[in-house]
């Protein structure tokens, strides 16, 4: 991977598509608590019959 001159954009060396995601975590009583969740998104995907999970867009 390399960073472009704009100081923000990251591209892969091979030019292929890539994805990045993060979780928000809070530490409470010395234990991690994951605040972000994809459960709602995944539930909606399961309900959407028109969603094509195999759609790949090459840029």
C-alpha positions as a Markdown table, in Angstrom:
| # | Residue | x | y | z |
|---|---|---|---|---|
| 1 | Unk | 0.0 | 0.0 | 0.0 |
| 2 | Unk | 1.0 | 3.6 | -0.5 |
| 3 | Unk | -0.3 | 7.0 | 0.5 |
| 4 | Unk | -0.9 | 9.6 | -2.2 |
| 5 | Unk | 0.4 | 13.2 | -2.0 |
| 6 | Unk | -3.0 | 14.4 | -0.6 |
| 7 | Unk | -1.9 | 12.8 | 2.7 |
| 8 | Unk | -5.2 | 10.9 | 3.0 |
| 9 | Unk | -5.8 | 8.5 | 0.1 |
| 10 | Unk | -4.3 | 5.0 | 0.4 |
| 11 | Unk | -4.1 | 2.7 | -2.6 |
| 12 | Unk | -2.9 | -0.9 | -3.0 |
| 13 | Unk | 0.3 | -1.7 | -4.8 |
| 14 | Unk | -1.6 | -3.9 | -7.3 |
| 15 | Unk | -4.4 | -1.3 | -7.9 |
| 16 | Unk | -7.1 | -3.8 | -6.8 |
| 17 | Unk | -10.1 | -2.8 | -4.7 |
| 18 | Unk | -9.8 | -2.9 | -1.0 |
| 19 | Unk | -11.8 | -2.0 | 2.1 |
| 20 | Unk | -11.1 | -0.8 | 5.6 |
| 21 | Unk | -13.4 | -0.6 | 8.6 |
| 22 | Unk | -13.0 | 0.2 | 12.3 |
| 23 | Unk | -14.8 | -0.5 | 15.5 |
| 24 | Unk | -15.5 | 2.0 | 18.3 |
| 25 | Unk | -14.4 | 0.5 | 21.6 |
| 26 | Unk | -14.9 | 1.8 | 25.1 |
| 27 | Unk | -13.0 | 0.5 | 28.1 |
| 28 | Unk | -15.3 | 0.2 | 31.1 |
| 29 | Unk | -14.2 | -1.4 | 34.4 |
| 30 | Unk | -11.0 | -2.5 | 32.5 |
| 31 | Unk | -13.1 | -4.5 | 30.0 |
| 32 | Unk | -13.5 | -3.6 | 26.3 |
| 33 | Unk | -17.1 | -2.9 | 25.1 |
| 34 | Unk | -17.5 | -2.8 | 21.3 |
| 35 | Unk | -19.9 | 0.1 | 20.6 |
| 36 | Unk | -20.0 | -0.3 | 16.8 |
| 37 | Unk | -21.9 | -3.2 | 15.4 |
| 38 | Unk | -22.8 | -4.5 | 11.9 |
| 39 | Unk | -25.7 | -6.6 | 13.2 |
| 40 | Unk | -28.3 | -4.1 | 12.0 |
| 41 | Unk | -26.7 | -3.8 | 8.6 |
| 42 | Unk | -26.4 | -7.5 | 8.2 |
| 43 | Unk | -30.0 | -8.0 | 9.3 |
| 44 | Unk | -31.2 | -5.5 | 6.6 |
| 45 | Unk | -29.0 | -7.3 | 4.0 |
| 46 | Unk | -30.7 | -10.6 | 4.8 |
| 47 | Unk | -34.2 | -9.0 | 4.3 |
| 48 | Unk | -33.3 | -7.4 | 1.0 |
| 49 | Unk | -33.9 | -9.9 | -1.7 |
| 50 | Unk | -32.6 | -7.6 | -4.4 |
| 51 | Unk | -29.2 | -7.2 | -2.8 |
| 52 | Unk | -26.5 | -8.8 | -4.9 |
| 53 | Unk | -23.7 | -9.7 | -2.5 |
| 54 | Unk | -21.5 | -10.9 | -5.3 |
| 55 | Unk | -21.4 | -7.6 | -7.1 |
| 56 | Unk | -17.8 | -6.5 | -7.6 |
| 57 | Unk | -17.0 | -3.1 | -9.0 |
| 58 | Unk | -13.5 | -2.6 | -10.4 |
| 59 | Unk | -12.2 | 0.9 | -10.7 |
